[in-house]
Amino acid sequence: MRILLLLVGSWLSAVGGAHAEERREVGSPPPPSETGDGFSFGSYGRVGVGIDGNGHEGYATNVVSHGSRLEEAPYIELDLYYGGHLGDGRWRVVVAPAFGGDLFHYNGTFASRFALRNAYAEAVDFGVKGLRFWAGSRMYRGDDVYLFDYWPLDNLNTVGAGAGLSRGHWEAAVHGGLNLLNDPFQYQTIAVPARGLGPPGQAVTLDRPRGIVSLKLTRFFGPAGVQWGAKASLYGELHILPSGTEQFPTQMNRTQELPSDYGWVVGGQLGGWLRPYTFLNLFIKAAGGLAAYGDLTDPTSLDTNRKTTSARELVAALSANWESHYAGIMLGAYLRNFTDANAIPENPADYVEGIVATRPHLYLTNWFHVAVELSYQTRQYGGFDPLANRRLTPQVFRASLMPIISPTGRGTYSRPQIYLVGTVSRLNDDARIALFDPNDVRYGASTVMYLGVGAEWWFQSSYR
């Protein structure tokens, strides 16, 4: 078993103070036992700014869907918990407002993009030990690839409910919910005149929320109370979209029928941990139909029956971390094949993409660290680019140097971090064409510099 664990590696929740034996998914909030009775607070946040080598605003050079996170926009999540217990049972309400985009001190605009990322109640161990229920609006996800800010297997956003049961080495979870995107593909209204004494209003002409059901089954390996262990998970989703009648925005008397549609996901995960923060996760996923586009994205195109039946997504991903007293190293990689629903020959919406990245850390003191991030990413399109009149294969090599102040001590996952970052990106001609229009001031640069400063933190967060 120990030899198997050495080969498989590990999974470990990366919340500060988490322990291997908790067996908690990385993307889930801390359990009610940690936040305790009464009010508790947590947060995830990142804030950064940078410039390029020509005096412009610093910018990302990613040509894949999930590239390096070092130039991501600011994002701040506040996690509010209130809970209690009755007998052996525990309950909690979780509310997580979040703010994204540029900040007032940067753009001078007294406004922020606001979202409520979590708003749900949960009950644990009522009646049956290991049984939990929740209902509300929730980020519902498992383990991530940290270097890319990417959840390759389970990552859902719905308003709904779920239940789970833990028994010995087994854990099962089921979830069902709805989302209704504010998009003409799912929701449309038209202005109507006043009726009676009321004011003019809106009539709903298209209303078809997406229903999503997910199921996850996990088997843990290794005795309780030790640091090492492993797990294997099977995962699935079903997406259902009802039929409706679409109105043409510029021709209100013209309509078009949209048939019902569906999507599916099947996948699995292998992982294990040898000690805290030394782990390896392997993911594989196949998705079809609506689910190939994700739960918060409408399809980019449809087939001749105005459905997404032939859309496909295949993903293989890896996330790993190793720690010692003097150094640590993070590793992330994925390979993704996407096929659009429109099965035309040489479809430019089809592509194969991949990225591999590593971030070694050297702990010069308890609080001063130096990290280097190296990555390579590429994408190959299935059709011709209209500007280049050929298939594009953008490629980017990136190298970053990060001096880090870490007030909570050693560790690749220790937070908060205050850091400087200097990045050199080397883009081939196809990458420049894929990323920028010829009128863009960034179009001509094949070597891109980024010099910035930033901070990232999390504690008792639903993010990690």
C-alpha positions as semicolon CSV with decimal commas, in nm:
position;residue;x (nm);y (nm);z (nm)
1;M;0,000;0,000;0,000
2;R;0,282;0,244;0,083
3;I;0,445;0,179;-0,256
4;L;0,111;0,249;-0,425
5;L;0,079;0,574;-0,230
6;L;0,426;0,681;-0,333
7;L;0,326;0,635;-0,696
8;V;-0,020;0,784;-0,671
9;G;0,080;1,087;-0,455
10;S;-0,175;1,281;-0,258
11;W;-0,460;1,511;-0,212
12;L;-0,475;1,750;0,081
13;S;-0,704;2,036;0,163
14;A;-0,495;2,351;0,140
15;V;-0,675;2,564;0,395
16;G;-0,437;2,702;0,657
17;G;-0,444;2,468;0,954
18;A;-0,619;2,184;0,765
19;H;-0,521;1,824;0,839
20;A;-0,499;1,528;0,605
21;E;-0,746;1,319;0,800
22;E;-1,025;1,572;0,744
23;R;-1,073;1,435;0,391
24;R;-1,225;1,763;0,281
25;E;-1,259;1,872;-0,082
26;V;-1,035;2,168;-0,163
27;G;-1,322;2,375;-0,302
28;S;-1,558;2,331;-0,008
29;P;-1,601;2,564;0,290
30;P;-1,457;2,464;0,627
31;P;-1,698;2,228;0,804
32;P;-1,936;2,356;1,076
33;S;-1,709;2,209;1,344
34;E;-1,437;2,457;1,245
35;T;-1,652;2,769;1,225
36;G;-1,821;2,674;1,553
37;D;-2,133;2,813;1,719
38;G;-2,233;3,173;1,660
39;F;-2,073;3,404;1,406
40;S;-1,752;3,334;1,217
41;F;-1,577;3,504;0,927
42;G;-1,348;3,403;0,643
43;S;-1,217;3,550;0,319
44;Y;-1,045;3,480;-0,008
45;G;-0,885;3,767;-0,197
46;R;-0,633;3,863;-0,459
47;V;-0,534;4,215;-0,559
48;G;-0,256;4,297;-0,802
49;V;-0,139;4,553;-1,056
50;G;0,138;4,566;-1,313
51;I;0,285;4,731;-1,620
52;D;0,444;4,591;-1,934
53;G;0,782;4,683;-2,078
54;N;0,637;4,964;-2,293
55;G;0,460;5,159;-2,020
56;H;0,120;5,003;-2,088
57;E;-0,102;4,830;-1,837
58;G;0,022;4,481;-1,760
59;Y;-0,172;4,201;-1,926
60;A;-0,196;3,823;-1,946
61;T;-0,047;3,627;-2,234
62;N;-0,252;3,307;-2,202
63;V;-0,361;3,133;-2,524
64;V;-0,543;2,849;-2,342
65;S;-0,873;2,858;-2,156
66;H;-0,704;2,826;-1,815
67;G;-0,357;2,975;-1,812
68;S;-0,132;3,126;-1,546
69;R;-0,322;3,307;-1,270
70;L;-0,051;3,566;-1,202
71;E;-0,222;3,848;-1,398
72;E;-0,580;3,772;-1,292
73;A;-0,811;4,063;-1,213
74;P;-0,875;4,153;-0,848
75;Y;-1,131;3,935;-0,673
76;I;-1,243;3,957;-0,309
77;E;-1,476;3,715;-0,135
78;L;-1,613;3,765;0,215
79;D;-1,732;3,446;0,385
80;L;-1,987;3,489;0,661
81;Y;-2,091;3,194;0,879
82;Y;-2,345;3,161;1,157
83;G;-2,420;2,827;1,315
84;G;-2,497;2,620;1,618
85;H;-2,575;2,268;1,732
86;L;-2,858;2,061;1,873
87;G;-2,748;1,738;2,037
88;D;-2,496;1,573;1,805
89;G;-2,618;1,768;1,503
90;R;-2,461;2,088;1,370
91;W;-2,609;2,354;1,144
92;R;-2,479;2,659;0,966
93;V;-2,578;2,938;0,725
94;V;-2,310;3,041;0,471
95;V;-2,324;3,376;0,289
96;A;-2,038;3,483;0,060
97;P;-2,062;3,820;-0,119
98;A;-1,785;3,871;-0,374
99;F;-1,644;4,166;-0,566
100;G;-1,452;4,148;-0,892
101;G;-1,294;4,366;-1,159
102;D;-1,103;4,691;-1,127
103;L;-1,102;4,874;-0,795
104;F;-1,201;5,235;-0,720
105;H;-0,844;5,339;-0,643
106;Y;-0,742;5,218;-0,990
107;N;-1,013;5,346;-1,226
108;G;-1,179;5,619;-1,018
109;T;-1,523;5,466;-1,073
110;F;-1,730;5,434;-0,758
111;A;-1,872;5,096;-0,859
112;S;-1,779;4,729;-0,837
113;R;-1,906;4,410;-0,993
114;F;-2,091;4,224;-0,719
115;A;-2,199;3,862;-0,696
116;L;-2,337;3,643;-0,420
117;R;-2,120;3,333;-0,457
118;N;-2,275;3,140;-0,167
119;A;-2,605;3,173;0,017
120;Y;-2,718;2,843;0,167
121;A;-2,797;2,657;0,487
122;E;-2,665;2,315;0,582
123;A;-2,733;2,059;0,853
124;V;-2,486;1,783;0,949
125;D;-2,522;1,471;1,167
126;F;-2,892;1,517;1,243
127;G;-3,048;1,175;1,296
128;V;-2,769;0,981;1,124
129;K;-2,395;1,030;1,184
130;G;-2,223;1,139;0,864
131;L;-2,543;1,258;0,693
132;R;-2,559;1,615;0,566
133;F;-2,814;1,827;0,381
134;W;-2,791;2,172;0,226
135;A;-3,014;2,402;0,021
136;G;-2,966;2,742;-0,139
137;S;-2,729;2,909;-0,386
138;R;-2,384;2,753;-0,391
139;M;-2,047;2,714;-0,556
140;Y;-2,035;2,335;-0,558
141;R;-1,695;2,200;-0,650
142;G;-1,407;1,971;-0,563
143;D;-1,029;1,984;-0,606
144;D;-0,855;2,238;-0,828
145;V;-0,534;2,292;-1,023
146;Y;-0,416;2,593;-0,825
147;L;-0,162;2,732;-1,074
148;F;-0,438;2,781;-1,335
149;D;-0,731;2,865;-1,102
150;Y;-0,904;2,567;-1,268
151;W;-1,144;2,299;-1,145
152;P;-1,115;2,026;-1,412
153;L;-1,383;1,788;-1,283
154;D;-1,662;1,915;-1,056
155;N;-1,735;2,288;-1,061
156;L;-2,104;2,385;-1,058
157;N;-2,303;2,701;-0,983
158;T;-2,674;2,647;-0,918
159;V;-2,962;2,728;-0,688
160;G;-3,076;2,397;-0,549
161;A;-3,006;2,138;-0,281
162;G;-2,788;1,843;-0,202
163;A;-2,719;1,561;0,038
164;G;-2,420;1,352;0,134
165;L;-2,338;1,050;0,345
166;S;-2,002;0,942;0,491
167;R;-1,967;0,581;0,605
168;G;-1,624;0,446;0,697
169;H;-1,402;0,474;0,391
170;W;-1,693;0,567;0,161
171;E;-1,852;0,902;0,084
172;A;-2,142;0,976;-0,153
173;A;-2,287;1,314;-0,253
174;V;-2,583;1,406;-0,473
175;H;-2,694;1,750;-0,586
176;G;-2,966;1,901;-0,802
177;G;-3,027;2,262;-0,901
178;L;-3,122;2,519;-1,162
179;N;-2,962;2,817;-1,328
180;L;-3,118;3,059;-1,578
181;L;-2,864;3,271;-1,764
182;N;-2,965;3,624;-1,861
183;D;-2,916;3,545;-2,229
184;P;-3,155;3,521;-2,530
185;F;-3,075;3,151;-2,557
186;Q;-3,250;3,088;-2,224
187;Y;-3,449;3,398;-2,129
188;Q;-3,625;3,672;-2,327
189;T;-3,878;3,946;-2,253
190;I;-4,062;4,205;-2,461
191;A;-4,200;4,543;-2,357
192;V;-4,582;4,555;-2,328
193;P;-4,816;4,853;-2,276
194;A;-4,988;4,929;-1,950
195;R;-5,288;4,717;-1,857
196;G;-5,559;4,877;-1,648
197;L;-5,407;5,115;-1,393
198;G;-5,063;4,955;-1,392
199;P;-4,749;5,087;-1,563
200;P;-4,597;4,943;-1,882
201;G;-4,417;4,616;-1,816
202;Q;-4,234;4,318;-1,958
203;A;-4,380;3,995;-2,088
204;V;-4,165;3,681;-2,062
205;T;-4,151;3,513;-2,402
206;L;-3,870;3,262;-2,339
207;D;-3,804;3,098;-2,003
208;R;-3,605;2,775;-1,994
209;P;-3,383;2,724;-1,691
210;R;-3,116;2,456;-1,709
211;G;-3,156;2,168;-1,466
212;I;-2,837;2,004;-1,340
213;V;-2,798;1,686;-1,135
214;S;-2,462;1,561;-1,010
215;L;-2,344;1,250;-0,828
216;K;-2,006;1,178;-0,671
217;L;-1,883;0,860;-0,507
218;T;-1,547;0,852;-0,325
219;R;-1,351;0,566;-0,168
220;F;-1,073;0,659;0,078
221;F;-0,775;0,437;0,152
222;G;-0,548;0,424;0,454
223;P;-0,612;0,393;0,828
224;A;-0,767;0,680;1,021
225;G;-0,544;0,903;1,232
226;V;-0,236;0,890;1,005
227;Q;-0,105;1,153;0,768
228;W;-0,082;0,939;0,455
229;G;-0,374;0,814;0,251
230;A;-0,538;0,807;-0,090
231;K;-0,876;0,834;-0,258
232;A;-1,055;0,741;-0,580
233;S;-1,366;0,925;-0,701
234;L;-1,625;0,866;-0,972
235;Y;-1,827;1,165;-1,086
236;G;-2,119;1,239;-1,319
237;E;-2,354;1,518;-1,424
238;L;-2,675;1,544;-1,627
239;H;-2,786;1,877;-1,779
240;I;-3,139;1,928;-1,914
241;L;-3,275;2,231;-2,101
242;P;-3,647;2,250;-2,192
243;S;-3,782;2,366;-2,528
244;G;-3,897;2,721;-2,600
245;T;-3,980;2,982;-2,864
246;E;-3,713;3,240;-2,948
247;Q;-3,802;3,594;-3,056
248;F;-3,578;3,766;-3,312
249;P;-3,467;4,093;-3,144
250;T;-3,501;4,308;-3,459
251;Q;-3,807;4,125;-3,598
252;M;-4,048;4,078;-3,311
253;N;-4,312;3,909;-3,529
254;R;-4,062;3,640;-3,629
255;T;-4,004;3,344;-3,399
256;Q;-3,803;3,025;-3,401
257;E;-3,852;2,704;-3,208
258;L;-3,570;2,591;-2,980
259;P;-3,592;2,218;-2,904
260;S;-3,514;2,065;-2,568
261;D;-3,151;1,973;-2,519
262;Y;-2,929;1,788;-2,274
263;G;-2,568;1,735;-2,170
264;W;-2,364;1,493;-1,965
265;V;-2,034;1,458;-1,778
266;V;-1,853;1,142;-1,667
267;G;-1,515;1,146;-1,500
268;G;-1,292;1,036;-1,220
269;Q;-1,010;1,138;-0,991
270;L;-0,722;0,955;-0,826
271;G;-0,528;1,120;-0,548
272;G;-0,333;1,062;-0,234
273;W;-0,120;1,236;0,026
274;L;0,200;1,136;0,201
275;R;0,206;1,420;0,456
276;P;0,053;1,768;0,482
277;Y;0,086;1,961;0,156
278;T;0,259;1,679;-0,031
279;F;0,004;1,543;-0,277
280;L;-0,083;1,441;-0,631
281;N;-0,422;1,454;-0,806
282;L;-0,503;1,302;-1,144
283;F;-0,828;1,394;-1,322
284;I;-1,005;1,269;-1,634
285;K;-1,334;1,398;-1,773
286;A;-1,554;1,350;-2,078
287;A;-1,846;1,586;-2,143
288;G;-2,104;1,609;-2,419
289;G;-2,387;1,835;-2,536
290;L;-2,465;2,133;-2,315
291;A;-2,216;2,024;-2,049
292;A;-1,924;2,056;-2,293
293;Y;-1,965;2,435;-2,269
294;G;-1,985;2,450;-1,889
295;D;-2,273;2,536;-1,660
296;L;-2,251;2,917;-1,692
297;T;-2,188;2,938;-2,068
298;D;-2,438;2,915;-2,351
299;P;-2,325;2,718;-2,658
300;T;-2,130;2,917;-2,916
301;S;-2,314;2,743;-3,200
302;L;-2,575;2,473;-3,264
303;D;-2,613;2,186;-3,508
304;T;-2,869;2,170;-3,790
305;N;-3,137;2,065;-3,538
306;R;-3,050;2,367;-3,319
307;K;-2,911;2,136;-3,051
308;T;-2,568;2,068;-2,898
309;T;-2,573;1,690;-2,924
310;S;-2,239;1,653;-3,103
311;A;-2,038;1,893;-2,880
312;R;-1,759;1,719;-2,689
313;E;-1,497;1,801;-2,428
314;L;-1,221;1,565;-2,317
315;V;-0,988;1,666;-2,032
316;A;-0,692;1,506;-1,857
317;A;-0,533;1,709;-1,576
318;L;-0,273;1,687;-1,301
319;S;-0,210;1,885;-0,984
320;A;0,074;1,817;-0,740
321;N;0,268;1,973;-0,455
322;W;0,573;1,870;-0,253
323;E;0,698;2,031;0,068
324;S;1,009;2,019;0,284
325;H;1,145;2,254;0,550
326;Y;1,363;2,441;0,300
327;A;1,174;2,424;-0,030
328;G;0,849;2,335;-0,201
329;I;0,729;2,287;-0,556
330;M;0,387;2,311;-0,723
331;L;0,301;2,140;-1,052
332;G;-0,001;2,170;-1,279
333;A;-0,089;2,047;-1,627
334;Y;-0,387;1,968;-1,845
335;L;-0,470;1,857;-2,199
336;R;-0,812;1,949;-2,339
337;N;-0,986;1,862;-2,667
338;F;-1,298;2,064;-2,752
339;T;-1,535;1,992;-3,042
340;D;-1,807;2,245;-3,121
341;A;-2,169;2,141;-3,181
342;N;-2,157;2,276;-3,538
343;A;-2,001;1,985;-3,724
344;I;-1,882;2,183;-4,027
345;P;-1,549;2,077;-4,181
346;E;-1,246;2,267;-4,050
347;N;-1,445;2,443;-3,781
348;P;-1,233;2,723;-3,624
349;A;-1,426;2,673;-3,298
350;D;-1,270;2,326;-3,256
351;Y;-0,933;2,309;-3,082
352;V;-0,687;2,107;-2,879
353;E;-0,503;2,292;-2,602
354;G;-0,259;2,213;-2,326
355;I;-0,041;2,371;-2,061
356;V;0,222;2,256;-1,814
357;A;0,357;2,475;-1,534
358;T;0,573;2,443;-1,226
359;R;0,644;2,685;-0,941
360;P;0,944;2,594;-0,720
361;H;0,977;2,783;-0,389
362;L;1,289;2,838;-0,182
363;Y;1,234;2,936;0,182
364;L;1,526;3,168;0,259
365;T;1,378;3,245;0,601
366;N;1,050;3,159;0,772
367;W;0,885;3,465;0,618
368;F;1,090;3,547;0,305
369;H;1,055;3,311;0,009
370;V;1,155;3,320;-0,357
371;A;0,953;3,138;-0,623
372;V;1,004;3,083;-0,995
373;E;0,715;2,988;-1,223
374;L;0,790;2,830;-1,562
375;S;0,520;2,732;-1,810
376;Y;0,451;2,636;-2,169
377;Q;0,107;2,653;-2,330
378;T;-0,028;2,593;-2,678
379;R;-0,352;2,558;-2,871
380;Q;-0,417;2,410;-3,217
381;Y;-0,731;2,527;-3,396
382;G;-0,934;2,301;-3,621
383;G;-1,013;2,567;-3,883
384;F;-0,866;2,866;-4,063
385;D;-0,822;3,204;-3,896
386;P;-0,985;3,477;-4,112
387;L;-0,696;3,721;-4,055
388;A;-0,407;3,483;-4,113
389;N;-0,597;3,263;-4,364
390;R;-0,445;2,952;-4,208
391;R;-0,475;2,731;-3,906
392;L;-0,321;2,888;-3,600
393;T;-0,105;2,711;-3,343
394;P;-0,031;2,978;-3,082
395;Q;0,245;2,897;-2,834
396;V;0,366;3,086;-2,527
397;F;0,668;3,027;-2,304
398;R;0,654;3,211;-1,970
399;A;0,909;3,260;-1,691
400;S;0,829;3,448;-1,369
401;L;1,036;3,546;-1,065
402;M;0,847;3,609;-0,739
403;P;1,004;3,740;-0,416
404;I;0,743;3,668;-0,147
405;I;0,676;3,789;0,206
406;S;0,482;3,517;0,389
407;P;0,376;3,626;0,741
408;T;0,235;3,282;0,829
409;G;0,559;3,098;0,758
410;R;0,695;2,838;0,518
411;G;0,484;2,661;0,256
412;T;0,369;2,697;-0,103
413;Y;0,010;2,730;0,027
414;S;0,087;2,959;0,322
415;R;-0,128;3,271;0,305
416;P;-0,139;3,568;0,309
417;Q;0,135;3,639;0,058
418;I;0,270;3,978;-0,047
419;Y;0,480;3,948;-0,359
420;L;0,659;4,113;-0,647
421;V;0,637;3,940;-0,983
422;G;0,842;3,983;-1,296
423;T;0,735;3,779;-1,600
424;V;0,886;3,740;-1,946
425;S;0,655;3,581;-2,206
426;R;0,772;3,469;-2,546
427;L;0,488;3,455;-2,803
428;N;0,508;3,307;-3,152
429;D;0,338;3,490;-3,440
430;D;0,026;3,275;-3,412
431;A;-0,011;3,372;-3,045
432;R;-0,004;3,743;-3,131
433;I;-0,271;3,692;-3,398
434;A;-0,489;3,479;-3,170
435;L;-0,473;3,725;-2,879
436;F;-0,486;4,070;-3,037
437;D;-0,636;4,263;-3,327
438;P;-0,379;4,441;-3,550
439;N;-0,513;4,775;-3,420
440;D;-0,431;4,678;-3,061
441;V;-0,120;4,844;-2,916
442;R;-0,014;4,502;-2,786
443;Y;-0,029;4,330;-3,126
444;G;0,332;4,377;-3,235
445;A;0,510;4,242;-2,927
446;S;0,653;3,891;-2,946
447;T;0,833;3,934;-2,612
448;V;0,606;4,065;-2,337
449;M;0,728;4,191;-2,001
450;Y;0,515;4,213;-1,688
451;L;0,629;4,381;-1,367
452;G;0,378;4,385;-1,087
453;V;0,297;4,361;-0,721
454;G;0,017;4,171;-0,554
455;A;-0,132;4,005;-0,251
456;E;-0,334;3,688;-0,204
457;W;-0,499;3,553;0,109
458;W;-0,747;3,298;0,236
459;F;-0,870;3,191;0,577
460;Q;-1,184;2,991;0,662
461;S;-1,280;3,047;0,300
462;S;-1,537;2,878;0,077
463;Y;-1,285;2,932;-0,203
464;R;-1,043;2,674;-0,064
